[in-house]
């Protein structure tokens, strides 16, 4: 199996991104944002969670550089900034659906 040789900076960035994904709410947010941009209100409705919870988790993803937002009138719309994250989620999904690590 090929391995990636990551420099120190890349390892730190990878750790930051992976930590930002390490919560079920944030994984669900990424899945919702994979299709299109959404407001906090729309995400709260879709996931059945309070807006404050959605905002908190989007802030973590934004700080890690995974998502970004754009203000349009009174709403802030979020979308995935690093589309490569979807490949990570596909790998996780594949691994977990085969009875891999829990």
Order of alpha helices (4+ residues) and beta strands (2+ residues): alpha-alpha-beta-alpha-alpha-beta-beta-alpha
